[in-house]
Amino acid sequence: MPTDEQIQKTLKTHFETWNSGDRETWLSLWEDDVRMEDPVGGPENVG
């Protein structure tokens, strides 16, 4: 289980790289088993 600090760092990097268009760094944050709902309650994206 990741720590709160790890989660906060990952989220910060996620938004910074998305907003700056840094695709390679943004993609490096994702693993095969990551699950994301966007928007919350919507379909689950995996990987």
Backbone hydrogen bonds, N-H to C=O, Kabsch-Sander energy under -0.5 kcal/mol:
donor,donor_aa,acceptor,acceptor_aa,energy
7,I,3,T,-2.3
8,Q,4,D,-2.7
9,K,5,E,-2.4
10,T,6,Q,-2.3
11,L,7,I,-2.6
12,K,8,Q,-2.4
13,T,9,K,-2.4
14,H,10,T,-2.7
15,F,11,L,-2.4
16,E,12,K,-2.5
17,T,13,T,-2.7
18,W,14,H,-2.1
19,N,15,F,-2.6
20,S,16,E,-1.7
21,G,17,T,-0.9
21,G,18,W,-0.6
22,D,17,T,-1.9
23,R,21,G,-1.8
26,W,22,D,-2.2
27,L,23,R,-2.9
28,S,24,E,-1.5
29,L,25,T,-0.5
29,L,26,W,-1.3
30,W,27,L,-1.5
34,V,31,E,-1.4
36,M,45,N,-2.5
38,D,36,M,-0.6
38,D,43,P,-0.8
42,G,39,P,-2.9
45,N,36,M,-3.3
47,G,34,V,-2.6
